[in-house]
C-alpha cells in the first residue's frame, strides 16, 4: 500500500475536509465494550470521526463505549473510546442500513488516527465512486478542484 501524504491541521487531524467527512463501507469484526461487558460486533462503515456498528440491542446517544478493530493488512489494532452519536432502529430510513449504533471517536491515539487516515485515503484513491454520501477522491495529478 502506498503511504498517503496528508496535510496536518490542529491537533494532528487531517487538514483535508473531504477526508474528515467521508465514510466507507467496512464490514469487519470488532470488539465492543459497553456497560462493562465485552462483545463481538460487526462494523458496517468507517470514517475518520467514527464507525457504524451493527447491534440488535441499541444504546442511547451519549453512552460511553470502547471499540477495537484491525484495518486490512495491519496486525495492530485500532483502539478508541467512543460515545454513541446516533442509532438506527429496524424499519427506519434508509432501510438498507441494519439496526445499530453510530459511534463517534472521543479518544483515538495520534498513531491510530494516522493509520486510519492513510487507509481511508488509499481506499478513496482505489474506489473513485465511493458510497453516495462520500465525495470521490481527486485522482493523482488532477489538482485540488472538486471532481
Secondary structure as a PSIPRED ss2 file (coil, helix, strand):
# PSIPRED VFORMAT (PSIPRED V4.0)

   1 X C   1.000  0.000  0.000
   2 X C   1.000  0.000  0.000
   3 X C   1.000  0.000  0.000
   4 X C   1.000  0.000  0.000
   5 X C   1.000  0.000  0.000
   6 X C   1.000  0.000  0.000
   7 X C   1.000  0.000  0.000
   8 X E   0.000  0.000  1.000
   9 X C   1.000  0.000  0.000
  10 X H   0.000  1.000  0.000
  11 X H   0.000  1.000  0.000
  12 X H   0.000  1.000  0.000
  13 X C   1.000  0.000  0.000
  14 X E   0.000  0.000  1.000
  15 X C   1.000  0.000  0.000
  16 X C   1.000  0.000  0.000
  17 X H   0.000  1.000  0.000
  18 X H   0.000  1.000  0.000
  19 X H   0.000  1.000  0.000
  20 X H   0.000  1.000  0.000
  21 X H   0.000  1.000  0.000
  22 X C   1.000  0.000  0.000
  23 X E   0.000  0.000  1.000
  24 X E   0.000  0.000  1.000
  25 X E   0.000  0.000  1.000
  26 X E   0.000  0.000  1.000
  27 X E   0.000  0.000  1.000
  28 X E   0.000  0.000  1.000
  29 X E   0.000  0.000  1.000
  30 X E   0.000  0.000  1.000
  31 X E   0.000  0.000  1.000
  32 X E   0.000  0.000  1.000
  33 X E   0.000  0.000  1.000
  34 X E   0.000  0.000  1.000
  35 X C   1.000  0.000  0.000
  36 X C   1.000  0.000  0.000
  37 X E   0.000  0.000  1.000
  38 X E   0.000  0.000  1.000
  39 X E   0.000  0.000  1.000
  40 X E   0.000  0.000  1.000
  41 X E   0.000  0.000  1.000
  42 X E   0.000  0.000  1.000
  43 X E   0.000  0.000  1.000
  44 X E   0.000  0.000  1.000
  45 X E   0.000  0.000  1.000
  46 X E   0.000  0.000  1.000
  47 X E   0.000  0.000  1.000
  48 X C   1.000  0.000  0.000
  49 X C   1.000  0.000  0.000
  50 X E   0.000  0.000  1.000
  51 X E   0.000  0.000  1.000
  52 X E   0.000  0.000  1.000
  53 X E   0.000  0.000  1.000
  54 X E   0.000  0.000  1.000
  55 X C   1.000  0.000  0.000
  56 X C   1.000  0.000  0.000
  57 X C   1.000  0.000  0.000
  58 X C   1.000  0.000  0.000
  59 X C   1.000  0.000  0.000
  60 X C   1.000  0.000  0.000
  61 X C   1.000  0.000  0.000
  62 X C   1.000  0.000  0.000
  63 X C   1.000  0.000  0.000
  64 X E   0.000  0.000  1.000
  65 X E   0.000  0.000  1.000
  66 X E   0.000  0.000  1.000
  67 X E   0.000  0.000  1.000
  68 X E   0.000  0.000  1.000
  69 X E   0.000  0.000  1.000
  70 X E   0.000  0.000  1.000
  71 X C   1.000  0.000  0.000
  72 X C   1.000  0.000  0.000
  73 X C   1.000  0.000  0.000
  74 X C   1.000  0.000  0.000
  75 X C   1.000  0.000  0.000
  76 X C   1.000  0.000  0.000
  77 X E   0.000  0.000  1.000
  78 X E   0.000  0.000  1.000
  79 X E   0.000  0.000  1.000
  80 X E   0.000  0.000  1.000
  81 X E   0.000  0.000  1.000
  82 X E   0.000  0.000  1.000
  83 X E   0.000  0.000  1.000
  84 X E   0.000  0.000  1.000
  85 X E   0.000  0.000  1.000
  86 X E   0.000  0.000  1.000
  87 X E   0.000  0.000  1.000
  88 X E   0.000  0.000  1.000
  89 X C   1.000  0.000  0.000
  90 X C   1.000  0.000  0.000
  91 X C   1.000  0.000  0.000
  92 X C   1.000  0.000  0.000
  93 X C   1.000  0.000  0.000
  94 X C   1.000  0.000  0.000
  95 X C   1.000  0.000  0.000
  96 X C   1.000  0.000  0.000
  97 X C   1.000  0.000  0.000
  98 X C   1.000  0.000  0.000
  99 X C   1.000  0.000  0.000
 100 X E   0.000  0.000  1.000
 101 X E   0.000  0.000  1.000
 102 X E   0.000  0.000  1.000
 103 X E   0.000  0.000  1.000
 104 X E   0.000  0.000  1.000
 105 X E   0.000  0.000  1.000
 106 X E   0.000  0.000  1.000
 107 X E   0.000  0.000  1.000
 108 X E   0.000  0.000  1.000
 109 X C   1.000  0.000  0.000
 110 X H   0.000  1.000  0.000
 111 X H   0.000  1.000  0.000
 112 X H   0.000  1.000  0.000
 113 X H   0.000  1.000  0.000
 114 X H   0.000  1.000  0.000
 115 X H   0.000  1.000  0.000
 116 X H   0.000  1.000  0.000
 117 X H   0.000  1.000  0.000
 118 X H   0.000  1.000  0.000
 119 X H   0.000  1.000  0.000
 120 X H   0.000  1.000  0.000
 121 X H   0.000  1.000  0.000
 122 X H   0.000  1.000  0.000
 123 X H   0.000  1.000  0.000
 124 X H   0.000  1.000  0.000
 125 X H   0.000  1.000  0.000
 126 X H   0.000  1.000  0.000
 127 X C   1.000  0.000  0.000
 128 X C   1.000  0.000  0.000
 129 X C   1.000  0.000  0.000
 130 X C   1.000  0.000  0.000
 131 X C   1.000  0.000  0.000
 132 X C   1.000  0.000  0.000
 133 X C   1.000  0.000  0.000
 134 X C   1.000  0.000  0.000
 135 X C   1.000  0.000  0.000
 136 X C   1.000  0.000  0.000
 137 X C   1.000  0.000  0.000
 138 X C   1.000  0.000  0.000
 139 X C   1.000  0.000  0.000
 140 X C   1.000  0.000  0.000
 141 X C   1.000  0.000  0.000
 142 X C   1.000  0.000  0.000
 143 X C   1.000  0.000  0.000
 144 X C   1.000  0.000  0.000
 145 X C   1.000  0.000  0.000
 146 X C   1.000  0.000  0.000
 147 X C   1.000  0.000  0.000
